[in-house]
């Protein structure tokens, strides 16, 4: 990627070349080409992603990016490129901004690539050992060292110290470790290997996967122990979900190998070989045992994939069923008090289902044993048969006990549950309880629903059930409809109440009371045997829907009011004029502009404010069916919004004063002043007192904006009319009085005045350096020249004096003519001009004196010559 260099001659001064239209036009074309080329390159680099899932792929990517961007960056540093940019800047080209922006992006991406490539290269050795290592023991040693190295990168790097970069990189390390386990633990060949070697392999694989997580948390603990390093707060699911699952699969494989090697294979000793009447029969039995693992050698899915977890669980369970008899007994005894239930199964019937499923498992196993009589005739076979008979008897007793207990409880509890009311509420007499905190709950006992479900399952299991249970079960669909509709209605009610503010809750107090009257029969009189349940639910639903419509209308008006307050609160009361051709406005123009713009904005604010009472009157119409603006039912609601208005206006003034103060302190000039010579002093124009007064008046005007917001009459949303206090004087009740006395506002106003005072004092101090020229205007020129003339100075004296003042005039041209401090630009050109004028005045007067002295000397010389001629 190469930048095309300009073909025109760039010899010469930058300032001169920048005035030649042809040169500028050619260089602009060249710069635009550079910009497009660099932008395209940067876009291409941003789109590049690592070519692989491992950590080395990321290192390769950043090295490639570093090389590409380094080559391009070096070209931008070439002298001819820099001179092109200087010429375009000098010519104020419209394209220079875009070029500089893309060069800035290039520098940023280049620095990023350098940093990443450098720090990834520092751990390259660890990454290569991890990627290409073939022995688990080597990898086990590498992982802790790699994590420690990552910690150092985390501390030092300018880019690999953020979660969004380090977390994906660690995920690549986890992928590499997982890939290593995938490659070594190959299921199709694992069970064909020597059993002991296979056990060792999966054990080491598991340790490797666990070492990854262990090392991570060890380094994380070290980081946290320092108390100063930025903590590792990465998504543990991304880093360890896969490896943890693979470790669990390795443990499963180890357990399976353990069963095959140390348990089943130990059965096939000399004793069993004798019982099988020959080697062929023994080999068949041994082949059947070895066949237990054959499903795992022909899997159609990846057992190490989390997506295949359910399929892998099924394979494991099938294996366990093939090899377990004692295990079933142990499972039964361990879970007797709290049996694992299938999804949707009720407790009692589910426990019986669980017990029967275990019974069928051992029955299936015993049947398989019976197919090989030699196994049942062995000591282990006899032991398994005895365990089977004992466990089956215990299971039957367990089922009978569970059924009897359920039947007795159902006949006793069911009538009581049906007498419960449809609703229960959290109404209490405790102080502080509000309507919003009251909740109505569907009083359909979970036990009632559970008994209904149990009844259906008990019938499926073949148990006789009580008649009352059959009756309730027959009404299951109806109860389900009732509870669902009633719960949805109550949920909607609670949701609506949750959306109400305290003021809105008080506003709708009568409507809420009316809703409670509709709910009352449900938690006082109606129960689950009552005939009027359906009609009651319909009434509740209709009442809540009506209430929902009202709440939505109130919220609509509230949102409209709130939007108007947001508009008012977001108003900028200090809009500043823009500079024209780089020229800032004068101080008076600056403050006058703020005043005019503020007047326009205040007019918009007042229109928004004046519309609020009309919206409240609409609320009144929905709630109280009146439109007076002074309904007693809305008294607290009017007060709520008036209080909101007060706080919005207060925040408006505080925020604007804070913003104005920030503008004063910022190093961005907003208006200009002049420094002038007012003999015998150097002063600011306008002077400090005038600036102070304009600033103070601007602050007062800002606060007095609140005078335009008239307060409402008590208990209404109607503006207070002006009150006559004297024959020719009226008072308007506005928010101004309260807001102007707010301590925050007073504090901000004082702070602004203090900051302006400090700024003006600093500018005045800056002008003191011009006092070195004070003799130019403080000395009496006529008297000084008169004394000089009386001394009859030589031409050399005149020369020295003239050179001195000419030097002063020249020195003044070197003084900075602009001083920018905070929000003021001080123009010192008028002062410099007056100082130069004074210096020139001295030069003129000295020249005049020299001229007169020379005339007198010439005249005297002429007289002497004439006298000498006459004397001859």
N, C-alpha and C positions, 0 to 999 in steps of 0.2 A: 504494500500500500504506500504510494508515494504522492507527496503534494506537488502539484504542478507549479513551477516557479514562473514569475512574470517575465515576459520577454522584453519589456521596455527597460531603458537605461535608468537606474535608480541613483546614479551619482549625483551629489548635490545635497544642499541642506533640506531637512525635512520641512521646515516652514515654507521654503520656496516651492518645493514639489507639491505641497498641499494646496497651492494656489493655482496649479495648472489643471484645468478641467479634464484634458485628455488623459493625463497621468492618473488622476483620481478615478476616472471612469474605468480605466483598464485595471487598476488595482482592485476596485470594487468587484468587478467581474471575477477576478482571480480569488478574492476573499470569499465570495459566494460559493465558488467551486470547492474551496477548502472546507467551508462550513458544511456543505452537503456531504462531502466525502467523509469527514470526521463524524458527522451525525449518523450516517449509514453504518460506519464501522462500529460506533458505540452501540447502536441498536442491535447489530448482529452479535456483538459480544454479550449484551444483556440476555439475548435469547439462548445463548449456548448453555447447555446443561451437561453434567458429567456423563461420560459414556460408560456407564456401569453402575452397579449398586454398592460397590465397596468403597472404602475411604481413599484408596489410591486413585480412583477415578476423579475424585474432587481435587486432589493434588495436581494431577495431569491437566485438569481444566484450568486451574489458576496459573499454572506455569505457561500454558499456551496464551492465556489472556495477558499475562505479564509481558511476554515477548512481543506480542502484537502491539500492545499499547505503548511499550517502551520505544519501539521503533518509530511509532507515529509521534510520540511526545518529543523525541530527540529532533525530529524534523521541524517541529514548531519552534524550537529554540535556535534555528539557523539564523544568522545575521540578516539575510535578505527577508526572511519571514517577519522578523521583529521590526525591520524598517518599514515594511508594507503596513503593518499594524500601526506604527507611529504616524505614518503619513495619513492614514485614514482617520486616526484619532484627531490629529491636528486639523484635518479638513472637516471634522465633525460629520463624518459619513453616517448615513442612516443605517448602514449595514454593520458598522463596527460593534454595535451592542449585541447583535445576534452572534457574531463571530467570537466575541469575548465570552459570551455565555457558553457556547459549545466548547471553547477551549477550557473554561472552568470545569465543565463536565468531564472533559478528557483528563484533566489533572486529577480530579477526584477519583475517577474510575481507575486511573493508573496507580494512584497511591493505594487504593483498595487492593488491587491485584498484587502489587509489590508486597504489601503486608501479609496477605493471605498466603502467597507462595512462600514467603520467607519462613513463616511460623509452621506451615505444614511440612516444609522441607526439614525443619528441626526435629520432627517426629517421624520422618520417612523410614528410618531404620526399623522402628517398632512396627510401623504399618506393613512393611515388606515381610517381616518375620511372621506377623499375624496372617498375612495373605498367602504366603508361600510355605509356611511351616507345615510339616506333615505329622509331627508327633504332638499329642495332646499335652504331654509334660512340658514341652517347649512353650506352647501357647499359654499354659497355666502360669508360667513364669513371666511371660510377656505382658499379660493383661494388667497386673498391678503397676508395672513400669510405665506402660502406655497411659494409664489413668493419671499417674503422677506428672507425666510430661504434659498431658492435657491441662492439668491444673496450672502449670507454669505458663502455658499459652494463654489460658484464661486470664491470668494476672497481668501479663505483659502486653499482649496483642491489643491493637487498637480496633480490631474488627471481630476477632474470635473471642470477644468478651461479652457477647449478647446472646440471649437465649435463642433468638431466631436463627443464628448461624451455628452455634455449638450443638444445639439439640439435634438438628438434621444430621450433622457430622457424626455424633454419637450413635444415631440410628443406623448409619452406614457401618459403624464398627460392630453393632449388634447383628446386622445382616451378615457381615463377614464371618462372625463366630458361628452363626446359625448355618451358613453355607458349609462351613468346615464340618459341622456335625452331620449335616445332610450327606456329605460325601463319604464320611468314614462309616457312619451307621447305616448301612444299606440293608433294608429289611429283606429283600429277596434272597440275599446270601447270608444274612446274619445267623439264621437258625440252621444253616448247613455247616457252619463253622464248629470248631471245638467249643463245647458249651462253656467251659471255664474261660477261654479266651474271649468269647462273645460277652460274657458277664463283665469281664474286666473292661472291654471296649465301651459298653454302654455306661458303666460306672464312671469312667474317665470323661466321657462325653457330658454326662450330667454335671460332674465337678467343674468342667470348663464353662458350661452355661451358668452355673451358680457363681463361679469366680467373677464373671463379668458384673453381675449385680453386687456381689460382695465388695469388689474393688471400688465400684462407683460410690457406694454408701460410705466406705472407709475414707475416701478422698473428700467426699461431701462433709463428713464429720470433722475432718481436719480444717476445712475451710471455715466451718461454723465456729470451731474452737478459737480461731484467731480473732474473731469479732470485728475484723476490719475488711476482710475480703468479701467481694460481692458473692452472694450465695448462689448455689446451683438450685434453680427452681424449674427443672425440666419436667415434661410430660412423661411420667413413669410408664404410662400405658404404651407410649410409642417405643420406649427403650427396652422394656422388660416383658411386655405381654407375650411376645413371640418366644423369647428365650425361656421365660418361666414355663410356658406351655410345653416347649420341647423338652425341658428338664423333667417335667411330670411324665411325659411319654417315655423318656429314657428310664425313669423309675418303674413305669409299667412293664417295660421290656425286661428290666432286671428281675422284677418279681416273677414274670412268666418263666424266664430262664431258671430262676431259683426253684420254682415248683417242678419244672421238668427235670432238672438235674438232681436236686437233693431229695425230692419227695417221691414222685412217681417212678423215676428210674431206680430208686433204691428198693422198690417193691420187687423188681425183676431180678432177684438174686437166685442162688442155687436152689432154694426151697421151692420157689414158684416154677422154676424150670423142671424140677422133678414132678410136680403136680400136673404139668401140661402134657405129659406123656410124649415127649419128643421135642427135638429142636425146632421142627417146622411150626408146631403150635406156639411155641415160645416166641419164635420170630414174628408170627402173626400178631401176637399180643403186643410185642415191642413196637411193631410197625403202627399199631393203633394208637399207642401212646405218643409216638413221634408225630403221628398224623394230627394230633391236637394243635400243633403250630402251623399246619399247612395253610389254613385260611390267611395267616399273617404273611405268608410268602407270596400270596397271589392277590394282594389288595388292589382294588381298582381306584383307590384314592390315596392321597398323601397323608399319612398319619401324623406328620409333624405340622400340618396346617390346622390352624384354629377353626377354619371353616369346616373341617372334617371331624371336629371333636365328637359330634354325636355318633357318627359312623364308627369312629375308633372306640367309643364307649360300648357300642353294641358288640364289636368284635371281642373286647375284653370280657364283657358279661357272658358272651357265649363260651369263651374259654373257661371262665370260672365255673359256669354251670357244668361243664364237662368234667371238671376235676374236683368239685367240692361236695362233701356230705357233712363232715364236721362243721364246715363253715356255715351251712344253713342253720344248724342247731345253734351255733354261736350268735348268728345274726338274729335269730328268733328271740333268744334269751336277752340279748343286749338291748333290743328295741321293744321289748314287751310292753313297757309302760308308755312309750312314746313312739309308736310305729311310723315309719315313713309312708306317707299317703300319696297316691297318684293324683294328678291334677283333677280338681273338681270333686274328688271323693270326699264324703262327709266323714267325721271322726270314727264312728262306730262301724258302719258298713265298710269304710275304707280300711279299718284295722282287720276286719274279717277277710276282706279281699286280699290284703297283704299276707295274712296268715295262710290262706289257701294257695296263694301264688308260691310261697315258700314250700308248701307241702308238695305241690305239683313238681317243683324243681327236684326235690330229693326223690320223689316217686319216679320221675323220669330217669334220674341217675341210677336208682336201684334196678329199674327195668333194664338199663344198659348193662349193669353188672350181671343180671340174671342171664343175659345172652351168653355170657362166658362163665359157666358153672365153676370153673377152677378158681376164678376170682372170689366168688362168694364162699367157696370152701376154704380159702386161705384164712389165716388169722385176721388179716386186715379186712377181708370180706365179711367175716362173721361180726367183727366189731362194727362195720358200717351198717349191717343189717339191724343190729341191736339198737344203734343210734337212731336209725330210721323209725323203728317201732315206738321207741320212747318219745321221740319228737312228734310223731303223728298223733299219739295219744294226748300229749300236752297241748297240741294245736287244737284238737277237738274240744277239749275242756275250755280252752281260751275262747273259742267261738261261742260256745253255749253261755259262758259267763257274760260275755259282751252283749249278746242278744237279750238275755233276761234283764240285765241292768237297764238297757235302753227301753224295753217294753214297760217296765215298772215306772220309770221316770216319765215316759211319754204320757201314760194314762193319768199321772198325777199332775204334771206341769201344763199340759196342753190346754185344759179348760181355763186356767188362770191367764195364760198368754192371750187367749182370744178376748178376754174381758178388758184388755188394755185399751186406752184411748188412742185415736189415730195420731194425735200429735202430743208432744211434750215440749215445754218451753223452759227457758232459763230465766224466767222472771223472778227477781228476788226483791226483798225489801231493803237491801243494803243501800246506804247512802252512796251517791255517785253513779248509781245505775242509770244508764240512758237508754232511750229507745233503740239507739244504734247497736247497743251491746246485747240486746235481747235476741235470742235465736229460737226458731221453731224447728223441732226435729221430728221426723217421721218415726212414730213409736212402734214400728213393726220389729219385734224382737228378733235378733239373729237366731235365737233358739227355735222360734217358730218356723223360720225359713229352713233351718237345719233339719228339724224334725220332718218337714215336708220332703226334703231331699233324701233323708235317711229312709223314709217309708218306701220310696220308689226303689232304692237299692236293696232294701231288705226283701222286698217282693221278688226282685231279680235273683237274689241269693236263695230263695225258696223258703223264707221264714214267714209264718203267719203274723199279720200286723193288727193292732187294735182298730176297731171300727171308727173311732173319732179321728185316728190318724189317717185312715182312708178318706174320710170326709174332707179333712183339711187338704190332703193331697189333691183331691178332685178340684179344689178351688185355687190351686197353685197359680194358674194363669191369671185369674182375676186378681188375686193378691199381688201378683207381679205387676199387673197394669196399674193397680191402685197406688202401690208404693212408688213405682217409677214416676207416674204423673204427679203425685203429691211431692215427691222429693225434687223433681224438676221445678215445680212451682215454688217450693220453699227456697231452693237454691237461687232461683231468679230473684226472689224477694231479698235474700241476704246479699246477693250481688248488687242489687239496686241500692240497698242501705249502705253498702260499703262504698259506693260512689258518692254518697252525700257528704258534704262538709257539715260542720256543726251548725253553721248558719242555715244551710238548706234543710237540715233535720228539723230545726225549730220552725222554719217556714212551712214545712209540710206536716206539722204536728197533728192537725185535725185529720188529714188524709191517712196518716199512719194509724191513728186511733180507729178510723173507720175500717181499715184493713184488719186490725186486731179483733174488731167485733165480728168480722166474717170468719176469722180463724177460731173464735172462741168455742163453737160447738165441737170442733175437732179435738180440743184438749180438755174439754169439760164433760162431754156427754156421749159422743159417738165412739163406739168400739168396733172391733173387727168382725163382730157378729151382727152389727146394725145394718138395717136395710137402706139407710139414707147415705151411705158412704159415697156412692157415685155422684149423687147430686151435690154433696158438700164439696167434693173435689172440683166439680165444674164451677161452683160459685167462687172458690178460692182462686182458680186459674183465671177466671174473668176479672176478678178484682185486682189481682196482681198485674195482669196485662194492662188494665186501665191505669194503674199506678205507674207502670213502666212508661206509658205514653207521656204522663205528666212529668215524670223525672227527666225524660229525654227533652221535653220542651224547656224545662227549667235550665237544663245543662246547655241547651242551644243558646238561650238568652245569656246565661252566665259566660259562655265562651265568647259571645259577641262583646259583652262588656269587658271581659278580660283582654280581648284583642285591642280594644280601644285604649285600655290602660297600658298595655304593652307598647303601643304606639307612642303614647304620651311619655312613658318612662324611658323610651329609647331615643327621644328627641335630643339632638345635638344643639345646645344653646350657645356654643362657641364655634361657629363656622368661620374659617379664616379665608381671606382672599388669596387667590393664586397669583404667583409672580407673572409679570408680563415681560417676555424677552429677557428673563433673568433679573428684572428690576422688581425689587420688593416695594410694597406700598409704604407711604409715610406713616408715622405713628397715628396721627389723627384719622387718616384714611383707614387704617387697620381697625381701630376701635369703632369707627362709624360703620364700617362694613359689618362687623359683628352685630351691632345694634340693629341694622336694617334687616339682616338675615334672620335674626332672632324674632323680630316683629312678624315676619312672614310665618315662621314656624309656630309661634304662639297662636296665630290665627287658626292654623290647622288643629292645634291642640284643643283650642276652645270649642271648635266644631265637634270634635270627638267627645269632649266632656259633656257638651250640651245634649248629645244624643243618648247619654246613659239613663237619665230619668225616664225617657220614653220607653226604653227597654224594660225598666223596672215596673212601669205601669202595665206593660204587656204581661209580665210575670204576675202582677196583681190580678189581672183579668183571668189567668189560668187557675190561680190559687183561690182567690176570694170572689171572683165573678164581679169585680168592680174595677173602675179605671180612674180613681181619684188622685193617686199618687200619695195618699196619706191613710191607707188602710191600717187599722190597728193590728191586723194579723201579720203585717209585714214590717212592723216597727223595728224588730231586731235585724231583719234582713236589710232594711235601709241603712241601719247603723253599721252593719258589717261592711257594706260597699263603701260607705263614707270613710270608714276607717282604712279600707284598702286604698282609697284615693289619697288619703293623707300620707300613707306610707310610700305610695308610688311617687308622689310629688317630693317628699323628703329625699328619697333615694335619687330622684332625678337631679335635684339641686346638688346633693353631695357628690354624686358621680360626675356631674359636669364641672364642679369646682375642682375635684381631684384631677380630671382630665386637663383642665386649664393649667393647673399647677404643674402637671407632668410636662405640658407643652413649654412652660416657662423654663423648666430645668433641662429639657432636651436640647441638644446642640444642633437644633434646626432653626435658623432664623426665620421669623415670620414678618417682621417689618424693619424699616431702617431709620436711623437717626443720623444727625450730622454733628460733627465737632467743628466749632467755629471760634474765631478769635474775636472776643469782645474786650478790647483793650481796657484794662491791662490783664484780663483773665482769659483762659481757654475754657469754654463752656459747652455743654450739650445743648442741642436744639432739636426738639423741645427740651426744656430743662427738666431736672429730676422731679421737681414739684409737679409739673404738668403731667409727666408720665404717671406719677403716683396717683394723682387725682383721676386721670382717665382710667387707670386700672381699678381704683376703688369704685368709680362710677359703674364700670362694667360689671363688677361683682354685685353691686347693689341692684343693677338692672336684672341680673340673673335671678337673684332671690325674689325680686319684686314681680317676677313672672307669675308667682303664686297668687298675686292679688287678683288676677283675672279669673281664678277659680273660686266662685262664690259657694259658700257652704249652704247646706240644706236646712230647712226649718226642722225643729225637733220632731221626730216621729214621722217624717215624710221624706220624699225625694224631690221636693220642690225648693227652688233657690230662695234664700231669704231676700225680701225686697230691701232696698236701701232704707236705713233708719235715719230720720231727721233728728239731730241733736240740738241744733240751733236753727234759727230762722233761715240762715244762708249756708248751713253745713249739714251734710249727710254722711252716714257711715255705712260702708258695705262690709258685711261679714264674709271674709274670705279666709283661706288657709294661711295667708301670709303671716299673721301674728304668731301663730304657733310654730310655723316652720322657721321663721327668721330667728327665733329664740333657741333653736335646736343647737346643743353644744357642738355637735359634729360640724355643722355648717359654719358656726362662728369660728371654730378652730381652723377649718380650711381657709376661710376668708383671711384670717390673721396670718396664716402660713404663706398665702399667696403674696400679701403685702410685704412680709418680711423677705421673701425670696426676690421680689422685684427690687426692694431696697438694697439688698446685698449685690444684686446684679448691677444696678446703677452706680453703687459705690465702687465696684470693681472696674467699671468702664471709666469712671472719673479718675481712679488711680492710674489706669492705663494712660490717660492723657497727660499725667504729670511728666512723662518722659519728654514731652514737647517743651517743658519749661526751660530746657537747656538753651532754647532760642529766645528766652524772654528779654534779653538785652536789645534785641532788634526793635522792640516796640516800647520798652520801658525807659530807655535813655532819651534825653532831650536832644534830638538830632541837631537842632540849630546851635545849641550851646556847645555840644561836642565838636562840631565843625568849626565853630568860632575859636575854641581853644586850639584846635589843630592848626587853623590858619595863623593864629598868633605865634605859634612855634616855628612858622616858616619851614615846614618839613621839606625834605628832599624828595625827589621823584621816587627814590627807592622806598621811602615811607609810604608815599601814595600807592606805589605798586603793591606793597605788602597789605595795606588796608583793602585795596580793591580785590586782591586775590583771596583775602579772608572771606569777604562777603560773597564773592562769586562761588567760593568753595561751599559756603553755607547754603546758597541757593541750589547748588548741585547736590549736596548731601540730602536736602529735603526730598529730592526726586527719588532717592533710594529708600525712603521710609515707607512701610506698608500703609496703603491707603484704605484698607478695609480691616476692621476688627470684628469677628463674629464670636459672640459669646451667648450661649443658651439661646433665647428666642429673639435676640436683637442683633442686627447688623449695623455697626457703627461706620459711617462714611467719613473718612478724614481728608478726603480730597479738598473740600472747601478750606479746611485749616491749613493744609499744605500750600494751597495756592496763596493764601494770605501771608503765610510765613515767607514764601518765595517773593511775594510782592514787596514785603518789608525789606528783604535782603537786596532786592533790585533797587529799592528806593535809596538805600545807603550807597549802592554803587553809583546811582545817578547823581546823588548829592556830592559824593567824593569826586566824581568826574567833573561836575560843575565847578567845585572848589579848585580842583587841579587846573581846570581851564582858566579860571579867573587868575589864579596864581601865575600861570604861564603867561597870560596876557600882560599882567603887571610887570613880570620879569622882562618880557619882550619890549614892553614900552620903556622900561628903565634902560634897557640895553640900547634902544634906538636913540634915547636922549643922550646917553654917554657918547655914542658914535657921532651924533650931530655936534656935540660940544667939542669933540676931538677934531672934527673936520674944520670947524670954525677957527679953532685955535691954530691950526696949520695955516 
